[in-house]
């Protein structure tokens, strides 16, 4: 599996930024037994285990940090998948988020019933 350039760049930039500010993590990032390709395979494997298809940026970044800091993680097996990086949209107080629509040629996958959590559509003071 070869991740997209945007995905690779986002992970590498985040890890390098953390390493600049954290000497302990910088040592973990420099380990010879760890590399970025194995990090991607670890992330994809963890995502596959959950059965979910969408994650917050921080969840993925945390998986990357765990890969480098947890010495019990060996060389993960490659996973066949596709990673998509969604650019953050500028906050707009007057429009609602778009809901994705299925095209006529899209196959539907049976859904497993899961607990539904309410979605926050209004911005709070902390979002501004």
N, C-alpha and C positions, 0 to 999 in steps of 0.2 A: 504494500500500500504506500503510495506516495501522496503525502498531503499537499494541498494547494499552497502556492507561494504565500498567500495572505495568511493562512493558518500558521504556517511555519514561521513567518516573520513575526506574527503576533506573540507566539509562544517564546521565541528566542528573545525578542525585545523585552518581554516581561521578566524572563529569567535573568537577563543581563542587568536590568534595572534593579532587581532585588539583590543581585550579587554585588553591585556597586555600593549598596548601603548596608550590607550584612556580610561581614567577613566569614562567619561560620558557614553561611550558605554558599559563599564564593568557593570555599574548599570543597563542598559537596558537588558543586557544579563542575569543578575541575577534575573529579575522580576519573581515572582511566577506565574503570569498569562501567561507566555510564556514558551514554551518548544520546544525541537528540533523536535519532531514528528509533532507538529503543524506547525513548520517552514517548514518542508518538504511538508506538505499538502498545505501550502500557495504557495510555489514555484511551485509545480505541477499545482495548480489552475491557477496561473498567466501564466505559460507556455501554458496551455490548452487554455486560453483566446486568446492568440496570433494566434493560429493555426499553428505555426511554429514548426519544430522538431529539430532544432539545434541552440545552443546558445554558445556564448563565455563564458569562465569561469567567467569573471568579471560581466557579466550580471546576472548570477545565484547568485554570491556572493552578489551583490547589492540587489537582492530580499531578501536574508536572512537578511541582515542588515536592510532593510526597515521593515521586519516583526518584528524585535526586537525593533526598534526605534519608530514605528508608533503605538501609543496606540489605534487608531481607528480600527485597525485590530483585530477582535475577533478570535474565534476558527474556522479555515477554515474546510470545509467539506473534507473528504478523497477523493482522486482521484485515480482511477485505471489506472496505467501507469507503465512504466519501465524507469528508469534512467540509462544511460550509461556514464561512465567517460572515456574519451579518454586521454591516456597518451600523453604528448607533445613529438613530435619527434625532434631529434637533427637536427639543420639546416644543410642542405646539398646544397652546391652551384651548384652541377652538376646534380641533378636529379629533375624532376618535381613531384608535388604532385600526388598521385594516385587518379584516379577517380573511384568511386564505380561502380560496374556492377550489374545488376539484374540477379538473377538466373532464371531458367525456371519455377520454382514453386512459384515464388514471385508474389503476386497479385499487379496489378498496381492501383494506386489511381488517379482519375481524377485531373488534376492540375488546379488551379485557376491562371489566368493570373496575374502576378505581374510585377512591374517594375524591370528590370534586371539591377543590378549594376555591373560594371566591376570588375573582380577579379584580385587582384595583385598576380602575380606568381613569380615575381623577388624580391629578397631581396633588401632592401634599406640599407642605412648606419645605420639607427636606429635599424634594425633587427640583426645586427652583434654583 
